[in-house]
Amino acid sequence: MISLIQPAWPAPDNVFAYTSCRDGGLSSGNYAGLNTGDHVGDDPQLVAGNRALLPGHASIVWLDQVHGEHCVTFGADVTGPLPASPLQADACISRT
């Protein structure tokens, strides 16, 4: 069972948000729990399994966080199918 922190806000049904905690998940050792980072050395199959446990996982766009100030705006910066590799950015927004 994974743990999520969810906001209590009056958003439309198609808008959701949460923060995942490390509880639950498939990873072990240094990555124990719900590791969703595919760039830290964890087993890629376990990371994929962890990501699949998240609500709405099929709609999540993963970013390669670079600890900078770049924000991607979906619908403007990203057109067509999403890239196979994560975009390098620290945030993303969408109005669609």
MARGU-675250 format. One record per residue (C-alpha): residue number from 1; residue in three letters; x negated, y negated, z. Coordinates in nm, 3 decimals, decimal comma. Layout:
MARGU-675250
[atom NUM 'ALA' [X Y Z]]
...
end
This chain:
MARGU-675250
[atom 1 'MET' [0,000 0,000 0,000]]
[atom 2 'ILE' [-0,142 -0,336 -0,100]]
[atom 3 'SER' [-0,087 -0,663 0,087]]
[atom 4 'LEU' [0,026 -0,980 -0,085]]
[atom 5 'ILE' [0,082 -1,334 0,038]]
[atom 6 'GLN' [0,378 -1,486 -0,146]]
[atom 7 'PRO' [0,499 -1,846 -0,133]]
[atom 8 'ALA' [0,852 -1,926 -0,023]]
[atom 9 'TRP' [0,952 -2,176 -0,289]]
[atom 10 'PRO' [1,257 -2,243 -0,505]]
[atom 11 'ALA' [1,104 -2,138 -0,837]]
[atom 12 'PRO' [1,291 -1,992 -1,137]]
[atom 13 'ASP' [1,310 -1,612 -1,153]]
[atom 14 'ASN' [1,050 -1,597 -1,432]]
[atom 15 'VAL' [0,790 -1,781 -1,221]]
[atom 16 'PHE' [0,601 -1,585 -0,961]]
[atom 17 'ALA' [0,290 -1,634 -0,756]]
[atom 18 'TYR' [0,096 -1,445 -0,495]]
[atom 19 'THR' [-0,247 -1,403 -0,345]]
[atom 20 'SER' [-0,373 -1,049 -0,315]]
[atom 21 'CYS' [-0,551 -0,929 -0,003]]
[atom 22 'ARG' [-0,815 -0,658 0,012]]
[atom 23 'ASP' [-0,585 -0,410 0,187]]
[atom 24 'GLY' [-0,504 -0,095 -0,007]]
[atom 25 'GLY' [-0,653 -0,035 -0,347]]
[atom 26 'LEU' [-0,870 0,238 -0,487]]
[atom 27 'SER' [-1,225 0,104 -0,453]]
[atom 28 'SER' [-1,468 0,223 -0,187]]
[atom 29 'GLY' [-1,806 0,136 -0,042]]
[atom 30 'ASN' [-1,911 -0,226 -0,091]]
[atom 31 'TYR' [-1,599 -0,281 -0,303]]
[atom 32 'ALA' [-1,358 -0,108 -0,063]]
[atom 33 'GLY' [-0,995 -0,196 -0,107]]
[atom 34 'LEU' [-0,825 -0,392 -0,379]]
[atom 35 'ASN' [-1,124 -0,511 -0,579]]
[atom 36 'THR' [-1,000 -0,664 -0,905]]
[atom 37 'GLY' [-1,335 -0,803 -1,021]]
[atom 38 'ASP' [-1,464 -0,616 -1,324]]
[atom 39 'HIS' [-1,797 -0,800 -1,323]]
[atom 40 'VAL' [-1,938 -0,705 -0,982]]
[atom 41 'GLY' [-2,053 -0,346 -1,038]]
[atom 42 'ASP' [-1,747 -0,152 -0,920]]
[atom 43 'ASP' [-1,626 0,149 -1,121]]
[atom 44 'PRO' [-1,427 0,003 -1,416]]
[atom 45 'GLN' [-1,160 0,273 -1,386]]
[atom 46 'LEU' [-1,103 0,188 -1,019]]
[atom 47 'VAL' [-1,084 -0,184 -1,100]]
[atom 48 'ALA' [-0,829 -0,109 -1,374]]
[atom 49 'GLY' [-0,631 0,102 -1,126]]
[atom 50 'ASN' [-0,643 -0,176 -0,867]]
[atom 51 'ARG' [-0,521 -0,430 -1,121]]
[atom 52 'ALA' [-0,236 -0,198 -1,218]]
[atom 53 'LEU' [-0,112 -0,205 -0,856]]
[atom 54 'LEU' [-0,041 -0,579 -0,877]]
[atom 55 'PRO' [0,311 -0,706 -0,950]]
[atom 56 'GLY' [0,337 -0,831 -1,307]]
[atom 57 'HIS' [-0,004 -0,683 -1,388]]
[atom 58 'ALA' [0,074 -0,652 -1,759]]
[atom 59 'SER' [0,120 -1,029 -1,783]]
[atom 60 'ILE' [-0,187 -1,136 -1,587]]
[atom 61 'VAL' [-0,456 -1,318 -1,781]]
[atom 62 'TRP' [-0,790 -1,249 -1,618]]
[atom 63 'LEU' [-1,056 -1,518 -1,610]]
[atom 64 'ASP' [-1,430 -1,483 -1,566]]
[atom 65 'GLN' [-1,463 -1,730 -1,280]]
[atom 66 'VAL' [-1,773 -1,943 -1,325]]
[atom 67 'HIS' [-1,741 -2,171 -1,020]]
[atom 68 'GLY' [-1,724 -2,483 -1,231]]
[atom 69 'GLU' [-1,444 -2,721 -1,322]]
[atom 70 'HIS' [-1,314 -2,580 -1,650]]
[atom 71 'CYS' [-0,938 -2,523 -1,671]]
[atom 72 'VAL' [-0,780 -2,341 -1,965]]
[atom 73 'THR' [-0,434 -2,455 -2,076]]
[atom 74 'PHE' [-0,248 -2,168 -2,238]]
[atom 75 'GLY' [-0,050 -2,274 -2,539]]
[atom 76 'ALA' [-0,318 -2,531 -2,625]]
[atom 77 'ASP' [-0,663 -2,373 -2,575]]
[atom 78 'VAL' [-0,545 -2,018 -2,636]]
[atom 79 'THR' [-0,345 -1,930 -2,944]]
[atom 80 'GLY' [-0,254 -1,591 -3,085]]
[atom 81 'PRO' [-0,345 -1,272 -2,900]]
[atom 82 'LEU' [-0,550 -1,313 -2,586]]
[atom 83 'PRO' [-0,917 -1,226 -2,618]]
[atom 84 'ALA' [-1,030 -0,877 -2,517]]
[atom 85 'SER' [-1,294 -1,023 -2,286]]
[atom 86 'PRO' [-1,200 -1,265 -2,008]]
[atom 87 'LEU' [-1,214 -1,636 -2,071]]
[atom 88 'GLN' [-1,474 -1,829 -1,874]]
[atom 89 'ALA' [-1,288 -2,077 -1,657]]
[atom 90 'ASP' [-1,192 -2,141 -1,297]]
[atom 91 'ALA' [-0,823 -2,208 -1,346]]
[atom 92 'CYS' [-0,548 -2,180 -1,602]]
[atom 93 'ILE' [-0,212 -2,345 -1,646]]
[atom 94 'SER' [0,076 -2,291 -1,882]]
[atom 95 'ARG' [0,393 -2,481 -1,956]]
[atom 96 'THR' [0,540 -2,201 -2,166]]
end
